[in-house]
Amino acid sequence: QFVRHALRRLARGSLPAPPPPRRDEAVVDAVVLGGGLAGLSAALTLLDRGARVALLEKEAFLGGNSLWASSGINAVDATSRGLGDSVPSFTNDTLKGAGLPHNPLINVLTERSADTIDWLRWRA
């Protein structure tokens, strides 16, 4: 019933104007939605650059779907030379797994993945 009432008022344009902001209210530079790997990475990058960040997550815990990634993060580990880990191998595996025609974003993912691993290690 509340939702129907709110929708009627929205349709009529009869909702009151929001109150002006108070001086004692917290101010943020960015709002990040989702506490999975992407959201947490975005929030950390913004914090590193001096931003004030609000992170909103619908669940009672952080992690998102990344919690289910039991095998880790797909990337080229530059420190594991000699184990067959390479950008061309990662690219081929990604193309095979996608089962789709080549997409230029796959190159962005595979060629920059070592930088991502380095960034995560630096954060630890």
Secondary structure, 3 states (H helix, E strand, C coil): CHHHHHHHHHHHCCCCCCCCCCCCCCCCCEEEECCEHHHHHHHHHHHHCCCCEEEECCCCCCEHHHHHCCCCCCCCCCCCCCCCCCHHHHHHHHHHHHCCCCCHHHHHHHHHHHHHHHHHHHHC
